[in-house]
């Protein structure tokens, strides 16, 4: 069984919020790395709340907000189809 992995964000008020990493992958279509993570909360519809970001690997890994429609499509395809050929 794999150990769970987490990322932490420092919020504006200085507090730290911890998120569980669900998936990381690199898209063959965009050549970008993505991370899908959760705060463990459920939506009003009873679905696990998930978020995604682009990450750039390096000494100081940086997360970028997903704003491009192609990036959104890649994430949605991964989640909906469980496809690892993204």
Residue pairs with C-beta under 8 A, 6 or more apart in sequence:
4 20
4 21
5 20
5 21
6 18
6 19
6 20
6 21
7 18
7 19
7 21
7 35
7 37
7 63
8 16
8 17
8 18
8 19
9 16
9 17
9 19
10 16
11 17
17 39
19 37
19 38
19 39
19 51
20 37
20 38
20 39
20 40
21 35
21 36
21 37
22 36
22 37
22 38
22 50
23 34
23 35
23 36
23 78
24 33
24 34
24 35
24 36
24 55
25 33
25 34
25 78
25 84
25 86
26 32
26 33
26 34
27 34
27 74
27 86
28 85
28 86
29 70
29 74
29 86
30 70
30 71
30 74
32 54
32 71
32 74
33 54
33 55
33 56
33 57
34 52
34 53
34 54
34 55
34 66
34 71
34 74
34 75
34 78
35 52
35 53
35 55
35 63
36 50
36 51
36 52
36 75
36 78
36 79
37 50
37 51
37 52
37 53
38 48
38 49
38 50
38 51
39 49
39 51
40 48
40 49
41 48
41 49
42 48
42 49
43 49
50 79
52 66
52 75
53 63
53 64
53 65
53 66
54 63
54 64
54 65
54 66
54 71
55 61
55 62
55 63
55 64
56 62
56 64
66 72
66 75
74 86
77 83
77 86
78 84
78 86
